[in-house]
Amino acid sequence: MSRKPLRPCKYPNCPHVTDDRSGYCPTHLKQERKQYDESRGTAAQRGYDARWQKYRRMYLNTHPLCVECLVKETPVIREATVVDHVKPHKGDYKLFWNPANHQALCKECHDTKTASEDGAFGNEKKLRG
């Protein structure tokens, strides 16, 4: 199996190379993730407050199965645990609350989807109310 070519780490003046899709070597990847996590705010600050938790419970009661697992070539029945935004809301309050933009996913499918959309780090902004 072929590997990606190594590239210089994106961190300024770092002499290391990486094949990580983030562009950072392991040392700087950890540092960048920590910085990103500190800057993104708490879940409640990003809109996932008590109101969202109540909505989430209601939505998952109505949609208990992971929609991605059900459409696989060999369908799997797996409990949904996450209400996913089909189109990332990126701080758009109307898109955040639009039920047509929600789908029930298991954690594994949600993590895979989010990683493919965001790469190593998301681009979330605070919700505008």
Z-matrix of the N, CA and C atoms (Angstrom, degrees):
N
C 1 1.450
C 2 1.523 1 108.45
N 3 1.314 2 117.08 1 132.49
C 4 1.464 3 120.29 2 -177.69
C 5 1.523 4 110.79 3 -79.21
N 6 1.313 5 114.57 4 147.40
C 7 1.460 6 121.11 5 178.18
C 8 1.519 7 108.47 6 -104.75
N 9 1.334 8 114.33 7 158.90
C 10 1.458 9 119.10 8 174.97
C 11 1.518 10 108.82 9 -69.65
N 12 1.325 11 117.57 10 148.72
C 13 1.458 12 118.86 11 176.36
C 14 1.528 13 110.08 12 -68.24
N 15 1.314 14 115.68 13 147.59
C 16 1.459 15 120.27 14 178.43
C 17 1.521 16 109.65 15 -73.60
N 18 1.341 17 114.97 16 142.55
C 19 1.463 18 121.44 17 178.27
C 20 1.517 19 108.51 18 -125.25
N 21 1.320 20 117.44 19 157.30
C 22 1.463 21 119.17 20 175.30
C 23 1.524 22 110.02 21 -64.57
N 24 1.313 23 116.44 22 144.70
C 25 1.459 24 121.96 23 176.32
C 26 1.522 25 108.89 24 -60.49
N 27 1.353 26 117.08 25 139.69
C 28 1.472 27 121.76 26 -179.26
C 29 1.529 28 113.06 27 -71.66
N 30 1.336 29 117.16 28 -15.11
C 31 1.461 30 119.34 29 -178.38
C 32 1.537 31 108.69 30 -68.39
N 33 1.334 32 118.44 31 132.67
C 34 1.471 33 121.01 32 -176.68
C 35 1.530 34 112.80 33 -53.86
N 36 1.307 35 115.71 34 130.01
C 37 1.470 36 125.10 35 176.04
C 38 1.525 37 114.63 36 64.68
N 39 1.314 38 118.85 37 16.39
C 40 1.468 39 120.88 38 176.98
C 41 1.527 40 108.48 39 -80.03
N 42 1.324 41 117.68 40 128.68
C 43 1.466 42 120.42 41 -177.82
C 44 1.531 43 113.85 42 -84.07
N 45 1.335 44 118.59 43 -3.68
C 46 1.461 45 121.50 44 -175.06
C 47 1.531 46 112.24 45 -84.52
N 48 1.336 47 114.25 46 160.71
C 49 1.461 48 121.06 47 175.43
C 50 1.522 49 108.47 48 -116.62
N 51 1.327 50 115.05 49 160.24
C 52 1.466 51 119.99 50 -177.45
C 53 1.517 52 110.65 51 -149.07
N 54 1.327 53 115.06 52 157.92
C 55 1.463 54 120.23 53 170.33
C 56 1.527 55 109.57 54 -116.07
N 57 1.348 56 116.44 55 8.69
C 58 1.459 57 121.16 56 178.92
C 59 1.524 58 109.53 57 -69.12
N 60 1.330 59 116.90 58 139.30
C 61 1.468 60 120.40 59 -176.69
C 62 1.519 61 113.26 60 -64.98
N 63 1.340 62 117.33 61 -19.10
C 64 1.467 63 120.31 62 177.41
C 65 1.521 64 111.53 63 -71.22
N 66 1.336 65 116.23 64 -24.95
C 67 1.456 66 120.56 65 -177.04
C 68 1.516 67 113.58 66 91.41
N 69 1.329 68 117.53 67 2.53
C 70 1.460 69 121.45 68 -179.44
C 71 1.526 70 111.07 69 -108.94
N 72 1.338 71 116.28 70 147.15
C 73 1.459 72 121.80 71 173.14
C 74 1.532 73 107.62 72 -71.57
N 75 1.330 74 119.25 73 165.02
C 76 1.469 75 120.65 74 -177.34
C 77 1.534 76 114.54 75 -54.17
N 78 1.307 77 117.64 76 -39.33
C 79 1.468 78 120.70 77 -179.94
C 80 1.518 79 111.11 78 -64.00
N 81 1.329 80 116.35 79 -48.26
C 82 1.459 81 119.78 80 -176.91
C 83 1.523 82 112.65 81 -79.07
N 84 1.314 83 117.77 82 -24.36
C 85 1.459 84 120.82 83 175.69
C 86 1.527 85 109.26 84 -62.45
N 87 1.320 86 116.56 85 -46.25
C 88 1.463 87 120.92 86 178.86
C 89 1.529 88 110.29 87 -60.61
N 90 1.316 89 116.56 88 -43.07
C 91 1.466 90 122.54 89 -179.90
C 92 1.527 91 111.20 90 -64.59
N 93 1.322 92 117.29 91 -44.92
C 94 1.462 93 121.81 92 -179.42
C 95 1.525 94 111.13 93 -66.55
N 96 1.328 95 117.49 94 -39.74
C 97 1.473 96 120.38 95 178.09
C 98 1.519 97 110.68 96 -63.38
N 99 1.327 98 116.46 97 -42.20
C 100 1.462 99 120.08 98 179.24
C 101 1.526 100 110.02 99 -61.75
N 102 1.323 101 116.50 100 -45.43
C 103 1.464 102 121.26 101 179.48
C 104 1.532 103 110.67 102 -62.94
N 105 1.317 104 117.08 103 -42.62
C 106 1.463 105 121.79 104 178.45
C 107 1.524 106 110.55 105 -62.01
N 108 1.335 107 116.83 106 -47.95
C 109 1.464 108 120.59 107 -179.41
C 110 1.524 109 111.95 108 -60.33
N 111 1.322 110 117.25 109 -38.17
C 112 1.462 111 120.97 110 179.22
C 113 1.528 112 111.48 111 -68.56
N 114 1.317 113 117.61 112 -30.97
C 115 1.468 114 121.11 113 -175.99
C 116 1.526 115 113.84 114 -85.64
N 117 1.313 116 118.46 115 -17.20
C 118 1.468 117 119.49 116 -172.30
C 119 1.517 118 114.20 117 -84.47
N 120 1.314 119 118.46 118 -12.14
C 121 1.464 120 120.21 119 178.26
C 122 1.511 121 112.04 120 85.15
N 123 1.318 122 115.20 121 169.96
C 124 1.458 123 120.44 122 179.74
C 125 1.524 124 109.92 123 -75.04
N 126 1.320 125 115.29 124 167.39
C 127 1.462 126 119.83 125 177.90
C 128 1.528 127 110.20 126 -58.87
N 129 1.326 128 116.77 127 -42.82
C 130 1.475 129 120.26 128 179.75
C 131 1.523 130 110.78 129 -62.92
N 132 1.327 131 117.84 130 -39.46
C 133 1.463 132 121.03 131 178.71
C 134 1.524 133 111.38 132 -65.83
N 135 1.333 134 117.13 133 -25.45
C 136 1.467 135 121.21 134 179.41
C 137 1.522 136 112.17 135 -91.05
N 138 1.356 137 117.38 136 5.59
C 139 1.459 138 120.43 137 175.75
C 140 1.511 139 115.03 138 107.12
N 141 1.317 140 117.44 139 -9.38
C 142 1.464 141 120.75 140 -177.64
C 143 1.525 142 109.21 141 -90.97
N 144 1.328 143 115.30 142 64.86
C 145 1.457 144 123.14 143 -175.77
C 146 1.530 145 110.51 144 -96.69
N 147 1.333 146 116.62 145 -164.73
C 148 1.476 147 121.36 146 -178.72
C 149 1.528 148 111.15 147 -59.42
N 150 1.323 149 116.78 148 -38.57
C 151 1.470 150 120.05 149 178.90
C 152 1.533 151 110.18 150 -60.92
N 153 1.345 152 116.70 151 -44.45
C 154 1.466 153 120.82 152 178.67
C 155 1.524 154 110.49 153 -64.43
N 156 1.323 155 117.94 154 -42.49
C 157 1.462 156 121.15 155 -179.14
C 158 1.524 157 111.23 156 -60.50
N 159 1.314 158 116.62 157 -40.25
C 160 1.469 159 120.90 158 177.23
C 161 1.532 160 110.27 159 -64.97
N 162 1.331 161 116.60 160 -45.29
C 163 1.469 162 121.60 161 178.04
C 164 1.530 163 110.39 162 -61.82
N 165 1.335 164 116.12 163 -43.05
C 166 1.457 165 122.07 164 -179.61
C 167 1.527 166 110.80 165 -57.65
N 168 1.321 167 116.94 166 -48.04
C 169 1.473 168 120.88 167 179.40
C 170 1.527 169 110.66 168 -59.57
N 171 1.336 170 117.20 169 -45.17
C 172 1.457 171 121.65 170 179.29
C 173 1.536 172 110.59 171 -62.29
N 174 1.330 173 116.66 172 -45.56
C 175 1.461 174 120.98 173 -177.71
C 176 1.529 175 110.74 174 -62.82
N 177 1.342 176 116.77 175 -45.15
C 178 1.466 177 119.90 176 -178.88
C 179 1.523 178 112.21 177 -69.73
N 180 1.320 179 118.06 178 -28.10
C 181 1.468 180 120.19 179 173.95
C 182 1.524 181 110.57 180 -66.75
N 183 1.326 182 116.49 181 -35.18
C 184 1.461 183 122.08 182 -179.92
C 185 1.534 184 112.07 183 -82.31
N 186 1.334 185 116.46 184 -29.94
C 187 1.469 186 122.60 185 -178.53
C 188 1.536 187 108.69 186 -127.05
N 189 1.325 188 118.02 187 77.56
C 190 1.469 189 120.65 188 -171.17
C 191 1.532 190 116.54 189 -79.05
N 192 1.340 191 118.59 190 -11.05
C 193 1.468 192 120.65 191 -175.57
C 194 1.527 193 112.01 192 -111.70
N 195 1.320 194 115.01 193 146.91
C 196 1.463 195 121.49 194 178.09
C 197 1.528 196 109.59 195 -68.88
N 198 1.328 197 116.22 196 121.37
C 199 1.467 198 120.17 197 -177.19
C 200 1.526 199 112.08 198 -70.36
N 201 1.319 200 117.86 199 -30.85
C 202 1.473 201 120.52 200 179.02
C 203 1.524 202 111.03 201 -69.65
N 204 1.313 203 116.91 202 -42.32
C 205 1.467 204 120.31 203 179.31
C 206 1.526 205 111.58 204 -63.12
N 207 1.328 206 116.48 205 -33.35
C 208 1.462 207 120.79 206 -178.43
C 209 1.525 208 113.04 207 -72.12
N 210 1.336 209 118.00 208 -22.93
C 211 1.467 210 119.96 209 -177.38
C 212 1.532 211 112.98 210 -102.44
N 213 1.327 212 116.52 211 7.43
C 214 1.471 213 119.26 212 177.23
C 215 1.517 214 109.52 213 -65.38
N 216 1.342 215 116.01 214 160.55
C 217 1.459 216 120.80 215 179.81
C 218 1.530 217 110.51 216 -53.05
N 219 1.326 218 115.73 217 -43.46
C 220 1.457 219 121.34 218 170.66
C 221 1.519 220 106.09 219 -111.28
N 222 1.335 221 117.69 220 98.60
C 223 1.467 222 120.62 221 -174.71
C 224 1.530 223 113.05 222 -56.92
N 225 1.320 224 113.68 223 142.91
C 226 1.458 225 121.94 224 177.86
C 227 1.520 226 107.13 225 -124.86
N 228 1.318 227 116.36 226 139.86
C 229 1.458 228 119.90 227 176.29
C 230 1.524 229 106.90 228 -98.01
N 231 1.336 230 115.14 229 112.27
C 232 1.459 231 120.95 230 -178.01
C 233 1.524 232 109.04 231 -134.77
N 234 1.320 233 115.40 232 139.01
C 235 1.461 234 121.09 233 179.85
C 236 1.528 235 110.82 234 -65.16
N 237 1.313 236 116.10 235 134.18
C 238 1.462 237 121.71 236 174.85
C 239 1.525 238 108.41 237 -81.75
N 240 1.324 239 116.09 238 137.23
C 241 1.461 240 121.24 239 179.11
C 242 1.521 241 112.27 240 -126.40
N 243 1.333 242 116.41 241 -5.32
C 244 1.465 243 121.53 242 -176.24
C 245 1.520 244 109.76 243 -130.63
N 246 1.333 245 116.56 244 136.65
C 247 1.464 246 120.96 245 169.79
C 248 1.523 247 105.27 246 -95.66
N 249 1.318 248 115.25 247 110.77
C 250 1.465 249 122.05 248 -175.31
C 251 1.519 250 110.49 249 -95.73
N 252 1.321 251 115.15 250 147.62
C 253 1.466 252 120.66 251 170.87
C 254 1.525 253 106.86 252 -89.09
N 255 1.326 254 116.57 253 114.08
C 256 1.462 255 122.01 254 -177.75
C 257 1.521 256 109.59 255 -54.21
N 258 1.312 257 116.26 256 -52.06
C 259 1.458 258 121.96 257 174.53
C 260 1.528 259 106.21 258 -103.38
N 261 1.333 260 118.94 259 123.44
C 262 1.462 261 120.08 260 -179.23
C 263 1.527 262 110.99 261 -54.47
N 264 1.318 263 116.24 262 131.88
C 265 1.468 264 120.45 263 -174.97
C 266 1.525 265 113.47 264 -78.19
N 267 1.317 266 117.72 265 -27.14
C 268 1.471 267 123.06 266 177.98
C 269 1.528 268 112.66 267 46.33
N 270 1.326 269 115.31 268 39.39
C 271 1.456 270 120.38 269 176.53
C 272 1.513 271 115.04 270 92.66
N 273 1.320 272 118.85 271 -4.69
C 274 1.463 273 122.14 272 179.43
C 275 1.531 274 108.73 273 -77.01
N 276 1.331 275 116.19 274 108.52
C 277 1.459 276 122.78 275 -174.85
C 278 1.527 277 112.18 276 -59.28
N 279 1.320 278 118.22 277 -42.06
C 280 1.471 279 120.98 278 -179.61
C 281 1.523 280 110.77 279 -65.37
N 282 1.321 281 117.43 280 -42.43
C 283 1.462 282 121.05 281 178.82
C 284 1.532 283 109.95 282 -67.72
N 285 1.316 284 117.08 283 -36.85
C 286 1.463 285 122.09 284 178.44
C 287 1.522 286 110.87 285 -57.39
N 288 1.337 287 117.97 286 -43.81
C 289 1.461 288 122.16 287 -175.06
C 290 1.531 289 113.95 288 -95.69
N 291 1.305 290 119.80 289 -1.01
C 292 1.461 291 122.21 290 -178.16
C 293 1.536 292 110.27 291 -72.40
N 294 1.344 293 118.66 292 111.90
C 295 1.468 294 120.95 293 -178.07
C 296 1.533 295 112.95 294 -59.32
N 297 1.318 296 118.02 295 -27.14
C 298 1.464 297 120.67 296 178.15
C 299 1.530 298 111.36 297 -69.58
N 300 1.324 299 116.82 298 -13.42
C 301 1.460 300 122.10 299 179.72
C 302 1.532 301 111.34 300 -99.75
N 303 1.323 302 118.11 301 11.84
C 304 1.458 303 121.91 302 -178.20
C 305 1.520 304 110.72 303 -111.44
N 306 1.332 305 115.13 304 146.87
C 307 1.455 306 121.29 305 173.54
C 308 1.520 307 108.87 306 -147.23
N 309 1.314 308 116.26 307 150.70
C 310 1.460 309 122.29 308 179.91
C 311 1.521 310 109.28 309 -89.67
N 312 1.337 311 115.99 310 125.82
C 313 1.464 312 121.64 311 179.52
C 314 1.526 313 110.18 312 -132.79
N 315 1.335 314 115.63 313 155.53
C 316 1.459 315 119.90 314 168.95
C 317 1.535 316 106.44 315 -79.60
N 318 1.300 317 117.35 316 164.61
C 319 1.460 318 120.54 317 -177.34
C 320 1.525 319 111.78 318 -60.65
N 321 1.323 320 117.20 319 -41.08
C 322 1.463 321 120.93 320 -178.67
C 323 1.533 322 111.31 321 -60.77
N 324 1.326 323 117.60 322 -47.10
C 325 1.470 324 120.83 323 179.09
C 326 1.528 325 110.90 324 -66.07
N 327 1.332 326 117.22 325 -39.11
C 328 1.460 327 120.48 326 178.95
C 329 1.523 328 110.98 327 -64.23
N 330 1.335 329 117.20 328 -44.52
C 331 1.463 330 120.55 329 179.81
C 332 1.524 331 111.03 330 -62.79
N 333 1.328 332 116.88 331 -40.76
C 334 1.468 333 121.10 332 178.82
C 335 1.527 334 110.40 333 -63.83
N 336 1.320 335 116.84 334 -45.90
C 337 1.465 336 121.54 335 -179.56
C 338 1.525 337 110.66 336 -62.92
N 339 1.322 338 116.69 337 -47.08
C 340 1.461 339 120.70 338 -178.06
C 341 1.519 340 111.25 339 -63.34
N 342 1.322 341 117.34 340 -42.05
C 343 1.466 342 120.47 341 179.38
C 344 1.522 343 111.21 342 -63.33
N 345 1.335 344 117.24 343 -37.86
C 346 1.467 345 119.26 344 -179.88
C 347 1.529 346 111.52 345 -71.69
N 348 1.335 347 117.47 346 -29.37
C 349 1.465 348 120.88 347 179.75
C 350 1.531 349 112.27 348 -80.78
N 351 1.326 350 115.32 349 -43.08
C 352 1.459 351 120.52 350 -172.13
C 353 1.514 352 114.11 351 -94.93
N 354 1.327 353 118.55 352 -14.66
C 355 1.448 354 119.27 353 -172.13
C 356 1.517 355 108.02 354 70.70
N 357 1.296 356 116.88 355 -140.87
C 358 1.465 357 119.91 356 -178.31
C 359 1.514 358 111.46 357 -74.92
N 360 1.308 359 117.50 358 -33.08
C 361 1.459 360 120.86 359 -175.55
C 362 1.517 361 109.35 360 -133.42
N 363 1.336 362 116.52 361 140.14
C 364 1.466 363 121.34 362 178.19
C 365 1.503 364 111.62 363 -75.73
N 366 1.302 365 114.61 364 173.05
C 367 1.458 366 121.39 365 179.19
C 368 1.510 367 110.11 366 -123.19
N 369 1.331 368 115.86 367 40.21
C 370 1.460 369 119.46 368 -175.71
C 371 1.517 370 111.18 369 -71.74
N 372 1.308 371 114.98 370 146.14
C 373 1.449 372 122.91 371 173.54
C 374 1.514 373 107.25 372 -122.29
N 375 1.306 374 117.42 373 159.76
C 376 1.462 375 119.82 374 177.53
C 377 1.533 376 109.27 375 -63.71
N 378 1.328 377 115.17 376 144.55
C 379 1.461 378 119.90 377 179.17
C 380 1.521 379 110.40 378 -68.67
N 381 1.313 380 114.09 379 139.78
C 382 1.469 381 119.62 380 174.21
C 383 1.517 382 107.13 381 -97.41
N 384 1.308 383 116.97 382 121.44
C 385 1.459 384 121.03 383 -175.97
C 386 1.424 385 114.67 384 -88.02
